Every structure is written in structure tokens, then in C-alpha cells.
């Protein structure tokens, strides 16, 4: 009987120790979680302060002001060449700032209600053996909610809550591309660097600055070869009018299907911040003429 009581007491003791251990472990987990949250919030605050400083520098820079005052393609190109990659340190933070043109890529929203442009993109995609229905799929994802469900594809049958006013991000496009690959059993989209081709925004008024158009964009604009596209991209900063482009009549006719410009003083600013293994990144657009930042994206 005494042995049985001792065994029960031992069992209770063991269970008590287990409960205490679990409780302590859970408590430590919560403390670590709270510590991480505080650390992330502090890092986010620091990131916000740095972005405010960057904005202030851009708003007060005489070089940037000169670009706006003179409407100078050459001065904008010189500025972007010098500010493409700027590493520095501040209060123990390691910071890398990158500045490029915010108008180097094509916004898929421009396909909306424009059949001629859609057909032009289909011709470009055909060079990669991509089914023309991919463009119809893109159009579905910028057409909003249709009461009659008159979409070109069944993508919303599988993803009924998918956003469909415009293509919001590369992750959004990835979902669309995954659907295409599965629907058509086709991996041809992997041949295209979409991050160098598409610009994601709800602004349908943007234009492509031909002075900064990527090779992928040139290839799409003219449905031309990679070599020709690289050649046109390498002449960045030298375009002021149609004559300076050096395009033939067919290329000019195709280029006219898209909204392009020779001077778009809008910057894309990326700020990468790191300290003691923690890192964050912030990106935004800066309108030189309006002296305003927009489309801020913070990532921890």
C-alpha cells in the first residue's frame, strides 16, 4: 500500500514538474515573441525616420530642383547614373540607397479596354510560344468584378476572392502565372523576366520613359529580338524625339500603340537598412516636379 502511495506521489510530482516546465517554456516563448515585436517596431520606426530624411534630401537638393526647372533629359540621366547605388552608415545602421527611373516598365493596366494593344502584346508573347490567352487572363485580372461573370478564363472559379481591379504586385502576378501554367500545362512564362517587364500600379495614366525602358520592355514594345532590344536600352539617356530613336517605320508604328515619353522625372527609390542581423527595406516613388513621395512599401 505504501509503495502504491509513493508511486502515486511520484507520478503527481512528475506531472507537476512537466506542467511547470511547459508553463515556463510558454512564458519564455511569449517573452521572446514580445521582444521580437518590440525590436521590429523599433526597426520600423528607424526605417520611417530614414525615409523622412531621404525625402527631405530630395526635396531640398539643388541638383534635383534643376532637373525639374530645366526639363532636362540629360540632367536626369546624369543624376540617376550617379545615384544608382549609394551605401552609407548612420547611427550604427548600414544603409544602401538605390535610385532609378520609376517609368522604365509597362503597367499591365494599360491593356484594359485596348484591343489593339492587347493584340500587340499577344504578338510579342507568340515569340516565346506563349498562348495568346495569357493576355486574356491578364485582362480578366484588371477588369474588376463583373456581375455577369463574363471573364475570358475560369481563374476566379478557383480563386473567387482574388483581387481583380489591377495587378497589385509581383506576388499577385505569380498567382496568375501559376494558374496559366496549370491550366495550359505550359511553363513558357518562365522565359520572361516579368520583374523587368511589368510595373504594378493602379495609375492608368503612367507612361514609359524610353530613356530607361528595360531590354524586356523594348522587346515587348517593338516585338523585336533580344539583341535589338539590348541595343536600344544601352542608348539610355540619348533619346529626345522620334528621330533620336533611330527606329524604322514599322517600329515607330508599333511604338505608337503604347504610351511613351522622353522625359518622366519620377524616381523609384529603394532603401535597404540592416543592423545586427536585422534588416528592412522601403521603396517609394518620388515625383521631382511635385516634390512628393508616393506608393510607400515597407518590408521587414
Secondary structure as the mmCIF struct_conf table of DSSP 4:
data_model
#
loop_
_struct_conf.conf_type_id
_struct_conf.id
_struct_conf.beg_label_comp_id
_struct_conf.beg_label_asym_id
_struct_conf.beg_label_seq_id
_struct_conf.end_label_comp_id
_struct_conf.end_label_asym_id
_struct_conf.end_label_seq_id
HELX_RH_AL_P HELX_RH_AL_P1 UNK A 2 UNK A 60
HELX_RH_AL_P HELX_RH_AL_P2 UNK A 62 UNK A 70
TURN_TY1_P TURN_TY1_P1 UNK A 71 UNK A 71
HELX_RH_AL_P HELX_RH_AL_P3 UNK A 73 UNK A 82
BEND BEND1 UNK A 83 UNK A 84
STRN STRN1 UNK A 86 UNK A 90
TURN_TY1_P TURN_TY1_P2 UNK A 91 UNK A 92
STRN STRN2 UNK A 93 UNK A 101
TURN_TY1_P TURN_TY1_P3 UNK A 102 UNK A 103
BEND BEND2 UNK A 104 UNK A 105
STRN STRN3 UNK A 106 UNK A 106
HELX_RH_3T_P HELX_RH_3T_P1 UNK A 108 UNK A 111
TURN_TY1_P TURN_TY1_P4 UNK A 112 UNK A 113
HELX_RH_AL_P HELX_RH_AL_P4 UNK A 115 UNK A 126
TURN_TY1_P TURN_TY1_P5 UNK A 127 UNK A 129
TURN_TY1_P TURN_TY1_P6 UNK A 132 UNK A 132
HELX_RH_AL_P HELX_RH_AL_P5 UNK A 133 UNK A 140
TURN_TY1_P TURN_TY1_P7 UNK A 141 UNK A 142
BEND BEND3 UNK A 143 UNK A 143
TURN_TY1_P TURN_TY1_P8 UNK A 147 UNK A 148
BEND BEND4 UNK A 152 UNK A 154
HELX_RH_AL_P HELX_RH_AL_P6 UNK A 155 UNK A 158
TURN_TY1_P TURN_TY1_P9 UNK A 160 UNK A 161
BEND BEND5 UNK A 165 UNK A 166
HELX_RH_AL_P HELX_RH_AL_P7 UNK A 170 UNK A 184
TURN_TY1_P TURN_TY1_P10 UNK A 185 UNK A 185
HELX_RH_3T_P HELX_RH_3T_P2 UNK A 188 UNK A 191
BEND BEND6 UNK A 192 UNK A 192
HELX_RH_3T_P HELX_RH_3T_P3 UNK A 194 UNK A 196
TURN_TY1_P TURN_TY1_P11 UNK A 197 UNK A 197
STRN STRN4 UNK A 198 UNK A 198
BEND BEND7 UNK A 202 UNK A 202
TURN_TY1_P TURN_TY1_P12 UNK A 204 UNK A 205
STRN STRN5 UNK A 208 UNK A 209
TURN_TY1_P TURN_TY1_P13 UNK A 210 UNK A 212
HELX_RH_AL_P HELX_RH_AL_P8 UNK A 215 UNK A 222
TURN_TY1_P TURN_TY1_P14 UNK A 223 UNK A 223
HELX_RH_AL_P HELX_RH_AL_P9 UNK A 226 UNK A 234
TURN_TY1_P TURN_TY1_P15 UNK A 235 UNK A 237
BEND BEND8 UNK A 240 UNK A 241
HELX_RH_AL_P HELX_RH_AL_P10 UNK A 242 UNK A 245
TURN_TY1_P TURN_TY1_P16 UNK A 246 UNK A 246
HELX_RH_AL_P HELX_RH_AL_P11 UNK A 249 UNK A 255
TURN_TY1_P TURN_TY1_P17 UNK A 256 UNK A 257
BEND BEND9 UNK A 258 UNK A 258
STRN STRN6 UNK A 260 UNK A 261
BEND BEND10 UNK A 262 UNK A 262
STRN STRN7 UNK A 266 UNK A 275
TURN_TY1_P TURN_TY1_P18 UNK A 276 UNK A 277
STRN STRN8 UNK A 278 UNK A 287
TURN_TY1_P TURN_TY1_P19 UNK A 288 UNK A 291
STRN STRN9 UNK A 292 UNK A 299
#
